[in-house]
Every structure is written in C-alpha cells, then in structure tokens.
C-alpha cells in the first residue's frame, strides 16, 4: 500500500472527477486509483459526501490562488479582466472540480470564497465604485462566470459562434457597464 493521506485522496478524487465527472465519482473508483481497498479510505474521510465537500474547498482554494496571481502587476479593469479569465479557464479545464464547487452551500464555501471576493472588492475600489455597487458587481460577475462556465462545461451552446468570442464580448459588456458606475453612490 502506498502512502495514503486525506490530501492524496482529495487530489485523486479531483483528477478522477475531472476525467469521469463528479456524478460518476465513487469510493470504489478512488480506492482503485490509489490501489487500496475502499474501506481503507474511511481512515481519512468519512464518506463520499465528505470527499465532494473537500473537492469544493479544494477548487475554491485553487481558483482563489489563480485569480489573485492573475491580478499581480496590473490594476483596475485589467486586473478584473485577468481575474475573470483565470476563473473561466480553471472552471472549463476542471469540470469535475468546478461542479463540486457549485454543489455545496455551506459556511465553509462562504469562507472559501471570501478572499477572492475581497480581492475583487479591492480592485473595484481603485476605480471609484461605491461599496454597495461593488457588492452588486460581485454578484453579477459570479453569476456570469459560474453560469457561462456551467453552460460551456455541459455543451449547452449549440450555436456555431465561437464560445471564446462570446465570452470575450460578454466580459467586455460587463466591464463597460461597471465603468458607468464610477463615482456614483
């Protein structure tokens, strides 16, 4: 038996959920990948639900790191745009993890997303947007990024128009809308 830890189980589950889909993830599948028997997993996790919850936290932590790194060295709307692209790229390249990120509504999710939303808040403050409007903007961006990514991940865009062009245009429209809020209460 190899060196098994909670972290290794979560990383294995992340890889498997990206390959097979979160809905197909099972304890048996994880155990087989780790070359252990399923009951051995219970030494580190309490259930498949526990693993999925940990995947949600794992994904939000990764996306937080990537979006914050994307904002380094730039400010204002360029930082916001870079953060949005980092979020989108992660979401569409990690479909299983992203599904888990949307799966749970919990205090842990609120804590997991707090730093990311605080960073967006700080970026928006640099362009003279009111606190109340920033909170609305965060909801708008979250709805757009999560919704658009979910549609892409589920092949829900049947139109032959480039999905990347649609994303680019949608983000540009949102940013132009945000610019109209500069200096307003």
C-alpha positions as CSV (number, residue, x, y, z in Angstrom):
1,X,0.0,0.0,0.0
2,X,1.3,3.4,-0.9
3,X,1.4,6.5,1.4
4,X,-2.3,7.5,1.7
5,X,-3.4,10.8,3.2
6,X,-6.5,12.9,3.2
7,X,-4.8,15.3,0.8
8,X,-3.8,12.5,-1.6
9,X,-7.4,11.2,-1.6
10,X,-8.8,14.6,-2.4
11,X,-6.2,15.2,-5.2
12,X,-7.0,11.7,-6.6
13,X,-10.8,12.5,-6.4
14,X,-10.1,15.8,-8.2
15,X,-8.3,14.1,-11.1
16,X,-11.0,11.4,-11.4
17,X,-13.9,13.8,-11.2
18,X,-12.3,15.9,-14.0
19,X,-11.9,12.8,-16.1
20,X,-15.1,10.9,-15.3
21,X,-17.4,13.6,-14.0
22,X,-18.3,14.4,-10.4
23,X,-21.6,12.4,-10.8
24,X,-19.6,9.3,-11.6
25,X,-17.1,9.6,-8.7
26,X,-17.3,6.7,-6.2
27,X,-15.3,5.5,-3.3
28,X,-14.6,2.3,-5.2
29,X,-13.1,4.4,-8.1
30,X,-10.9,6.4,-5.8
31,X,-9.7,3.3,-4.0
32,X,-8.9,1.5,-7.2
33,X,-6.9,4.5,-8.4
34,X,-5.0,4.6,-5.1
35,X,-4.6,0.7,-5.3
36,X,-6.2,0.2,-1.9
37,X,-9.5,-1.3,-0.7
38,X,-12.5,1.1,-0.3
39,X,-12.8,0.6,3.5
40,X,-9.2,2.0,3.9
41,X,-10.5,5.4,2.7
42,X,-12.5,5.7,5.9
43,X,-9.3,6.1,7.9
44,X,-9.0,9.5,6.2
45,X,-12.5,10.6,5.1
46,X,-16.0,9.9,6.5
47,X,-17.9,9.5,3.2
48,X,-18.1,10.3,-0.5
49,X,-20.1,13.4,0.5
50,X,-17.1,14.4,2.7
51,X,-14.8,14.0,-0.3
52,X,-17.1,16.1,-2.5
53,X,-17.2,18.8,0.1
54,X,-13.4,18.7,0.3
55,X,-13.3,19.0,-3.5
56,X,-15.4,22.1,-3.3
57,X,-13.0,23.7,-0.9
58,X,-10.0,22.4,-2.9
59,X,-11.4,24.0,-6.1
60,X,-12.2,27.4,-4.5
61,X,-8.7,27.5,-3.0
62,X,-7.1,26.8,-6.3
63,X,-9.3,29.3,-8.1
64,X,-8.5,31.9,-5.5
65,X,-4.8,31.4,-5.9
66,X,-5.0,31.6,-9.7
67,X,-7.2,34.7,-9.9
68,X,-5.1,36.6,-7.4
69,X,-1.9,35.6,-9.3
70,X,-3.6,36.9,-12.5
71,X,-4.1,40.3,-10.9
72,X,-0.5,40.7,-9.8
73,X,1.3,43.6,-11.6
74,X,-1.9,45.1,-13.0
75,X,-4.6,47.3,-11.6
76,X,-8.2,48.3,-12.1
77,X,-10.1,46.9,-15.0
78,X,-7.1,45.0,-16.4
79,X,-6.8,43.2,-13.0
80,X,-10.5,42.4,-13.0
81,X,-10.4,41.1,-16.6
82,X,-7.3,38.9,-15.8
83,X,-9.1,37.5,-12.8
84,X,-12.2,36.7,-14.8
85,X,-10.2,34.9,-17.4
86,X,-8.3,32.9,-14.8
87,X,-11.6,31.9,-13.2
88,X,-13.1,30.9,-16.5
89,X,-10.0,28.9,-17.7
90,X,-9.9,27.0,-14.4
91,X,-13.7,26.2,-14.5
92,X,-13.7,24.9,-18.0
93,X,-10.4,22.9,-17.6
94,X,-11.5,21.3,-14.3
95,X,-15.1,20.4,-15.0
96,X,-15.5,17.9,-12.1
97,X,-13.9,20.1,-9.5
98,X,-16.0,23.1,-10.8
99,X,-19.2,21.0,-10.4
100,X,-18.2,20.3,-6.8
101,X,-17.6,24.0,-6.3
102,X,-21.2,24.7,-7.2
103,X,-22.6,21.7,-5.3
104,X,-22.3,22.9,-1.7
105,X,-23.9,25.8,0.0
106,X,-22.2,26.0,3.4
107,X,-20.3,28.2,5.8
108,X,-17.2,26.5,4.5
109,X,-18.0,27.7,1.0
110,X,-18.6,31.2,2.2
111,X,-15.2,31.1,4.0
112,X,-13.5,29.6,0.9
113,X,-14.8,32.3,-1.4
114,X,-14.2,35.2,1.0
115,X,-10.6,36.1,0.0
116,X,-11.4,36.0,-3.7
117,X,-14.4,38.4,-3.3
118,X,-12.4,40.6,-1.0
119,X,-9.8,40.9,-3.8
120,X,-12.4,41.8,-6.3
121,X,-13.7,44.4,-3.9
122,X,-10.3,46.0,-3.5
123,X,-9.8,46.0,-7.3
124,X,-13.2,47.8,-7.8
125,X,-12.3,50.4,-5.0
126,X,-9.4,51.5,-7.2
127,X,-11.8,52.6,-9.9
128,X,-14.0,54.7,-7.6
129,X,-17.0,52.4,-7.3
130,X,-19.3,52.6,-4.2
131,X,-19.3,49.7,-1.8
132,X,-23.0,49.0,-2.5
133,X,-22.4,48.8,-6.2
134,X,-19.3,46.6,-5.7
135,X,-21.4,44.1,-3.9
136,X,-23.8,44.1,-6.9
137,X,-20.9,43.8,-9.3
138,X,-19.5,40.8,-7.4
139,X,-22.9,39.1,-7.7
140,X,-23.1,39.9,-11.4
141,X,-19.5,38.6,-12.1
142,X,-20.1,35.5,-10.1
143,X,-23.4,34.8,-12.0
144,X,-21.7,35.4,-15.3
145,X,-18.6,33.4,-14.6
146,X,-20.2,30.4,-12.9
147,X,-23.2,30.4,-15.3
148,X,-21.2,30.8,-18.5
149,X,-18.7,28.1,-17.4
150,X,-21.5,25.7,-16.4
151,X,-23.1,26.1,-19.9
152,X,-19.7,25.5,-21.6
153,X,-19.0,22.5,-19.4
154,X,-22.4,21.0,-20.3
155,X,-22.1,21.7,-24.1
156,X,-25.2,23.9,-23.8
157,X,-24.1,26.4,-26.5
158,X,-25.4,24.9,-29.8
159,X,-24.8,28.0,-31.9
160,X,-21.7,27.8,-34.2
161,X,-20.5,31.2,-33.0
162,X,-17.2,31.0,-31.2
163,X,-17.6,30.4,-27.5
164,X,-14.4,32.3,-26.7
165,X,-15.7,35.3,-28.7
166,X,-18.9,35.2,-26.8
167,X,-17.1,35.1,-23.5
168,X,-14.8,38.0,-24.6
169,X,-17.7,40.1,-25.7
170,X,-19.8,39.3,-22.6
171,X,-16.9,40.3,-20.3
172,X,-16.3,43.5,-22.3
173,X,-20.0,44.4,-22.0
174,X,-19.9,43.8,-18.2
175,X,-16.8,45.9,-17.8
176,X,-18.2,48.7,-19.8
177,X,-21.3,48.6,-17.6
178,X,-19.2,48.7,-14.5
179,X,-17.4,51.8,-15.9
180,X,-20.7,53.7,-15.9
181,X,-20.9,53.2,-12.1
182,X,-17.6,55.1,-11.4
183,X,-18.1,57.9,-9.0
184,X,-21.8,57.0,-8.3
185,X,-23.4,56.1,-5.0
